[in-house]
Amino acid sequence: MYAKCGSIEDAGSLFDKMPSWNVVTWNAMVLGHVKCGQGQKALELFQQTQQQDQQMEHEGVQPDSVTVVGVRNACASMVAIEEGRCVHQQIIESGMESAVFVGSSLMDMYAKCGSIEDAWRVFNKMPSRDVVTWTGILGGCAMHGHGRETLKHFEWVCEEGVQPNDITFLCVLSACNHAGLVDEGMCLYASMVTDYIVLQN
């Protein structure tokens, strides 16, 4: 509650007074620091307890998908790609990398940190891909100005039978916009109405 209200100091005071911590309390503090614009503090908190300078796992706390989101946001907010790679290695060691949600979060982090190549490496290692995964990599390509590449990969999405959603279309339209692909963007817009009916609401 304190963290969501912007008072990370009060949240931290309560955290320090707790006799023990679990993944829920850790996540609350990690996400709280990110919300308050303290990305570096969120990363430090992920790495160690404030009082004992021990690794998070030494306290018996195993990070989960919520932790990954918090740390991803912290790295992306600071464009801290090296820290992000360290976190990625810890995720690999914990066995969470194969989860679609975690992989999508890592792709988003790498793209926002400026490395679409690392985002693609995560994408290519994923055992399965859903609309969230595809939308993540399309968004990364669009973010880095790869308009035609984004359109080509969108065709792959359709060929694999994945149903694109409104966010998917937003990513591809954004790519067309930044690359000056007016005709392609208009064709895509028409397809949204005729083939996918995403504008009916």
Secondary structure as GFF3:
##gff-version 3
##sequence-region A 1 201
A	DSSP	alpha_helix	8	17	.	.	.	ID=ss1
A	DSSP	alpha_helix	23	35	.	.	.	ID=ss2
A	DSSP	alpha_helix	39	47	.	.	.	ID=ss3
A	DSSP	three_ten_helix	56	59	.	.	.	ID=ss4
A	DSSP	alpha_helix	65	78	.	.	.	ID=ss5
A	DSSP	alpha_helix	81	94	.	.	.	ID=ss6
A	DSSP	alpha_helix	100	112	.	.	.	ID=ss7
A	DSSP	alpha_helix	116	125	.	.	.	ID=ss8
A	DSSP	alpha_helix	131	143	.	.	.	ID=ss9
A	DSSP	alpha_helix	147	159	.	.	.	ID=ss10
A	DSSP	alpha_helix	166	179	.	.	.	ID=ss11
A	DSSP	alpha_helix	182	191	.	.	.	ID=ss12
A	DSSP	pi_helix	192	196	.	.	.	ID=ss13
###
